[in-house]
């Protein structure tokens, strides 16, 4: 067994293993963990300030009482309707998404794939040859995102098998790995020279990128920065997708420290997402669209030019919808990516509802 896998076994997977007093809420937490498992790597657990009841790292990692509220949906962006083979989704013309595993180093409490991560394997890709055949036949696809779960939870052999299978597809311009390893378990990168050699080797033949998710400046530790440095050193580009989360990063000084901090160390702020209306997530983490926009508007005042390259996005069944602005008591949206080509770059406007958190829920559907 590799050292990182051995150390990951130290992850806390039972709420009773943590030292906080949960008296009065134990039955609620127990039912939540039975539905949506808990896993916190020791590294990430050590970032928690146990003396701070509102610690953002704890909120991201430890089951919250509000997760008992199942208002919302499990598939908020229509992934089931885009599935072409088990574990292979093709929503946008040029991009294929492969769900390589249902495992993660940490089970994030705001996860939008709570329906599968940690226990369901029905949507996981296990037909790599059929997947490759599909990709070869669809020459409009110019990139693949290997996600999950967390794609770096795969063994090095499995990662190399995917790269071997994809590298010779001529119409693929680049391959992306979706992973939170740099954030929650950087040891996966810093202690595994074999993984780095695999990525370095294949990166000379086709561009490899890592898509990760830092949500709070406390996550930019020395260990995380070392993982970032090592990936950058072998030529792997790192893009970040932050989610706006109530009680975590919904203050301008926090969000600006995160985005400036990422840019400083060579991680590109790529998207900032409106939190999705996921069951067990919506009630506790999701902010209103107006408050999210105003947060980002204020945050931008504290960012340099490179740190504000990101798009503020909603991941909707019809596509990635950019939240552009507010004017005359109306909110302006545009399709950044669209499932239907007829929606490409489409602009639309909605009257402001101060309580609305999502299109099709509190706001009227898109015309």
N, C-alpha and C positions, 0 to 999 in steps of 0.2 A: 504493500500500500504506500502511495506517495505521501510525503510529509504533509502536504496541504490537506489531503483527504483525512489523514489521521487527526490533524488539528481541528478540522471542521466537525469531527465527531464530538468536540467539546461544546458545540453549539447548544444553547438552552432550547429545549423543545417542549417544555412543560412549564406552565405559569407558576407551578408550585416550587420550581427550582430557583425562583428569584426572591430576593430578600424583602421586597416591599410588602407593607401591610395591605392586604386586599380584603380584610374583614368587611362584611356587609355587601360585597360585590362578588364574592367567590363563585356563587352558583351562576351568575350572569357570565362571568369570565370563562368558567368551565364550559358552558354551552357554546360560547363563541369559539373557543379553541377546538371543540369537537367539530364545528362546522368549517372553520378556517384555521388550519394548524398554525402553531407558533414555532418559529425558529430564529434564533439570534446568534450569530457567530460571537465567540468570546471577544474578539477584537472590537466589534461594533458595540457589544454590551458594555465594554469598558469606557465607551465615550459618554455613557449616560451619567448625568448628575443626579444621584439618588436623593439628594437633598432638595431638589427642585421638582415640585409636583407637576409643573408645566414644562418640564424639559422637552425640547423638540425632538431629540433623538429617541427618547422613551416613547413619545407619541407615535413616531414612525415605526417603531419596532415591537412595542408591547401591546397586547390586546386592549382596546378601549371599550368602555361600557356602551358607547353609542353604536358599536358594531352589531348590537342586538337588533337594531332597527334595519329592517330589510326593504325599506322603501327604495325604489330604483330598479335597475335591471342588471343582469350579469353580463350580457353581451351588448354593450352600449354603442359600439361602432359597426355593428352588422357583420362581425367576423364569420359567423356561420354561413351567411349568404355568399361570402367570397371564397369559400373553401372548394378547391378543385379536386384535391386528394386529401386523405387524412394528414393534417399537419402542413398542408400547402395552401396558402391563400394568395389570390391574385385580384386585388381590388383596384389598384392603379395600373394603368397601361404599362409603364416601364419598370414596375417594381414587383418582385415576388417575395412573399414572407413565408419562412419555413419555421415552424414551431418544433425545435429540435429535442426538447425535453420538457417535462412538467416540474423539474426540480429547480430550486433556487438556493443560494447560499443563505439568504434571509427571506422570510415571508413577510414582505412589506405590508403594513396594515392598510395602505391606500391602493393596493394592487388592483388594476382594472381587469385582470384575468383570475380573479378569486374563484371563478367557476371551475378552474382546472389546476391551478398551481398547488402542488403539494400532495394531491391525491388522485386526480383524474388523469388518465392517460389516453382517453378516447380521441383527443385532438392532436396528439403528438405524432410527428412524422417518423414512420418506421419503414418507409418504402422509398429508399434513397434512389434506386434505379428508375422507378417510375417518375419520381420528382425530377431527376435529371432529364429524362425523356421529355417531360412536359416543358421544361425550360428550353431545351434544344428546339422544340417545335414552335415556340413562341419567341420569335426574333425581336419582337417589340420590347421584350424585357431586357433592360440594360444593367440591372443591379439586383442583388439578392440580399435580403436581411435574414440572417440566422438568429433566431430569437428563442423564446420559450415561454415560461421558465427562463432560465439563464443559460445562454449557450456555452459559457465557460465552465458550467457544471459538467459538461461532457468531458470524457477522458481525452488526453492528447491524441490518442489513436483515432477516436471518433472525429475530433476536430480536423485532423489531417485527412481522414477519409472524405469528409465533406469538401475540403479544399481540393483534393485530388480530383474529385468528381466534377467540380465546378470550374476549375482553373482553365480548362481547355475549351470552354464554351465561348466562342469568339465574340459573340454580341454582348457578353457581360463586360461592362467597363470596370466594375468594382464589386467587392463583397464586403458586407457589413456584419459584425457580430454585436448583437444586443446583449449587454452584460452589465451588472452592477458590481462586479468583482472589484474594480478600483475603489468603490465607495464602501462596501460592506465587508469585503474580504480581500484586501490587496495582496495578501500572501499568495493567493492563487497565481499572481503574476510575478511578484518579487522573488519567490522561492522556487520558481519552476523554469529553469533555463531551457529545458526541452520545449516548453510551450513557446517561449520567445524565439527559439531557433526555427520552429515550424512557421510561425508568423513571419519571421524575417525572410525565410526562404521563399515562401509563396508570394510575399509582398514584392519580390523582384520580378514576378511574372504577371501579377495582376494586383491592382491597388486594393489594400485591405484597410478597413476602417473599424473603429470601435465606437458604438453608440452607447453611452452610459447615462446615468441619472443622479447627479448631485442635487440635493434639495435644500441644503443648509450649509453655511460656511463652517460649522463645526466639523463637517465631514471632510474638509480639506486638511487632513492631518499630514504629518511627516511621512507616514506609511503610504497614504494615498498619493502624495506628491511623488514618492519614489516609484510607485507603479506607473504613474503618468510619465515620469521621466524615462523609464525603461521602454515603454511603448513608443514614445516619441523618438527615442534614440534609434530604434530599428525601422523608423519611417512609417509607423502606423498612426494615422490621423485619428484624433479623439473628438467626437462631437457630443454635446450634452443636451439632454432634454429634461428641463426642470418642470415640475408640476406645482402650480399654486395651491398650497395646502393651508387651510385655516389652522392657526395655532402653531404653525411651523415656520413658514417663510412669508407671512402676509403683512410684513412691515417693510417699508421702503429701504430702511437702513440694512435690514437683513438680506433682502433680495439683491440690493446693489452690491453688498459685500460679497455675496456668492458669485454674481455674474462677473464682477471685476476680478475676483480671485481666480475664477476659472480661466479667464482670458490671460491673466498674468502667467499662469503655469502651462499654457499651450493647449488648453481645452476650449473648443469653439462653442460658445452659446448658440444653439441651433434652433430649438423651439422652447417656448414657455407655454405650457398647456393649462387650459382651464380644466380643473378636476372633473372627471366624468361622474355621471349619476349612477354609480355602481352600488348594488346592494351592500350594506354594511360599511359603505364608504361615504355615500352622499350626505348623510345627516351630519357627520362630524367633521369632514374635511372640505366639503364644497362651499365656495363663496359665491355670492351673486355675481352675475356678469358685470354689473356696474362697478362693484367694489374691486373686482379683479382688474378691470380696465384702469380704474383710478390708481390702484396700486402700481401697475406697470408704468402708467403715465408719470407718476411721481418718481418711481425708480429710475426711469430714463434720465432724469435731471442729474443723476449722480454717476452716470456711466460715460466712459470714453467711447469714441466712435466704434471701435472694434467690438466692445462689449455689448453694444446695442444692435448687433446684426440680426438677432433672433426675431422670429415671428411669434406673435401671441395667437394661439391656435386652439380651436375646439376640434376634437376628433369625432366627427359625426358619421352616421352610416353613409351619407352621400359624399363625404370627403373631409379633407382637412380645411376647416373654415377659419380664415384669419379675422380677428377682431381688430378693425382698423381704427375706429374712433367714435366719438360722440359729438353730435352737433344738433342744435335745435330740438333737444329732447328726443333725439333718435340715435340709435346705434347702427353703425355702418359695418357691414361684413363683406368678405370676398372669399371665393373658393381659391385656396392656395393649391390644393390638389383635388381632383374630382373623379369619382367613380364613373360617372356618365360624361363623355366628352362634351355634351351640350352644356354642362355646368362649368366648363373650363373658364377660369378667371371671372366668373359671374359675380357681379356686385349686387347686393341687396340691402335693404334698410328695414329696421324694425323700430316701432315706437318703444321707448324705454319703459320697462317694468322694473321698479326698484327691487322687487323680490325674485325676479327671474334668475335662474342659475343655468338654464340649458334651453336650447331650441327644442321644440316639440313637446317639452314638458310645460314649463311656465310661459314660454313664448309660443306664438303660433308657428306652425310648420313653415318651412321654406316653400315659396310658391314654385 
